[in-house]
Amino acid sequence: MRTWGPLTAVCLGTFMLLLDVTIAIVALPDMARALDASLSDLQWVMDGYALALAALLLGVGAAADVLGRRRVHVAGVVVFAVASLLCGLATGPGMLVAARGLQGIGAAAMFATTLPLLGSVYQGKRRSVALGVWGAVSGAAAAVGPIAGGLLTDGPGWRWIFYVNLPVSVAAVWLTLRVVPESRGARGRRIDWAGTVTFVAFAGALTYGAVRAGGHGWGETGTLVWFAAAASALVCFLVVERRVADPLLDPRLFLRPAFSGVMAGALAFNAAAFGAMAYTSIWLQTLLGMSAVRGGAVFLWLSLASFVVAAAGGRLLHGVPARLTIGVGLLLIGAGQYCMAVLDAGSTASALIPGLVLVGAGTGLVSPGLAGAALAAVPPERAGMAGGAVNTFRQLGYALGIALFGTVLTSRMQDTLPADAAHTLAGGGAGALRDVFGEGVLRAAFAGGLDAVAVVAGSTAAVAGGLVLALVRRPTATETGVTPPAPRTLTEEATEEPAQETTARRG
């Protein structure tokens, strides 16, 4: 228990929080019917969680360095469990969205403390083994999500995708308090509250503006006001971060082309690879008539390809520059999305398979190398900050992708359907429209919308891949102040981050 108990405790929390990023995807049609939810509601069911996770990761991590990482981690699990119960008890879309946001807050507390806790417990070879197991659990959570969501939705009902978190949370709290020692960052560090508040305001206003644009248009006054608020919050964040002693994210890092390239890749990666899955799931279930289990199983092509490529890449691509694995991986994701832009009224799920395999292969190349590339792009004392920034940009990209692709979907649908009907169809309400428009018209409209989403997602990945290939170069000694490290394996890259825990995420 003393040897592997801490790893088990941390992995339980990690599995839950990452599972809840994707587990709700296949349950969206059932949620819409049960709660009379609109497309905007469904977007926020997904975005509320991802946005809270992304916006608070850096700030909660900094607070944990001061308050105690185990304490913050346990508090995060408790908040996550309470929020999961509220999600399951939700009587309307507003309550569900609010509870999902609360879940994201708890998830941020767990995720931000995971690697520092493991780094404080394990050293040497045991640390490498522990991080390898943690990485495998992280990958398994993403792969299992759609299938687990389908089984629970078709079985006891969609509310159980949240209820199952309760016994796991109890076990995680008990085990963490029993076997995980407390740890903190360097003495004298201060929590950057101003940076946390301004970053949350920026991310929230930007995502809300993108979701609002889907229903009101990009040029509508309210939409522009939210985007202006996001821009103002971003300016405030940059000003704050330049002046505080312990910034969440030093803006000067973005003057380094390699760092900017990696962050662009991280932002585009989750958006392009996963942002359209929710709408694809709605198409599979409401237009093709698939069950939640069968709809979730379609995404196994992506998960399996990702697993195979990541496992093989760890052996075959050792020493290959991260700019190539990340850049080429993003280009593969772009190609996969373009391959899925071929749907029409007669298409079936099999039309997605080639594209899903390519997206999965690209994911298997990109995901393992992002953190290592970020660490290599900054001085050693900024390693923790770079690692936190990568996770933040990935989750923020996912939240923005869901919002942006929902807007693209409904805009394309409006070529053949009235605006209200397009939003109803995209929100899973095909049943209410069949008598009015006919099955063929609805299938053609949704297929056309998904084609447009795939083109935008593919273009996003392709542009990001090009930026990574152009910008991410091996840093010089002048840039970092040290001799650039030799290429490292994924395990070596992951091992380095906890070792920097005294400077942690905020350098």
Buried (B, 14 or more C-beta within 10 A) or exposed (E): EEEBBBBBBBBBBBBBBBBBBBBBBBBBBBBBBBBEBBBBBBBBBBBBBBBBBBBBBBBBBBBBBBBBBBBBBBBBBBBBBBBBBBBBEBEEBEBBBBBBBBBBBBBBBBBBBBBBBBBBBBEEEBBBBBBBBBBBBBBBBBBBBBBBBBBBBBEEBBBBBBBBBBEBBEBBBEBBEEBBEEBBBEEEBEBBEBBBBBBBBBBBBBBBBBBBBBBEBBEBEBBBEBBEBBBBBBEBBBBBBEEBEBBBBBEEBEEBBBBBBBBBBBBBBBBBBBBBBBBBBBBBBBBBEBBBBBBBBBBBBBBBBBBBBBBEBBEEBEEBBBBBBBBBBBBBBBBBBBBBBBBEBEBEBEBBBBBBBBBBBBBBBBBBBBBBBBBBBBBBBBBBBBBBBBBBBBBBBBBBBBBBBBBBBBBBBBEBBEEEBBBBBBBBBBEEBEEEBEEEBBBBBBBBBBBBBBBBBBBBBBBBBBBBBEBBBBBEEEBBEEEEBEBBBBBBBBBBBBEBBEBBBBB
